[in-house]
Amino acid sequence: MSSNTSHLRTRSERGPAVNSPSFATLVGFPVLLVAALVALSYPLAAATALAATALAVKGTQFGLAALVRRTNDTPRRVTVPGVGTVTVSIAPL
């Protein structure tokens, strides 16, 4: 018989590392579950909120695109007291 016992574990050795859930997961899952239950309970309100959110996102997207078109190639200068002048230029991707 071999005296090699490296394959045996002792109590002080740890097993494989297991990732514990993050705080965002622990809080986010119940919030998501409650939101789903509320959406199922009030489908008209949920659809209205979803449509309003989609319109707000699209409006913001178009507004920012218009701002970038207007200020293209026009650097803006901002004076920060005690620091100096900062030049900001916005360019589309």
DARA-V872654 format. One record per pair of residues at least 24 apart in sequence whose ideal C-beta (glycine too) atoms are under 8 Angstrom apart, sorted by the first residue. I is the first residue (numbers start at 1). J is the second residue. D is the distance in Angstrom with one decimal. If there is no record, write none. Layout:
I_J_D ; I_J_D
This chain:
65_92_7.8 ; 68_92_5.1
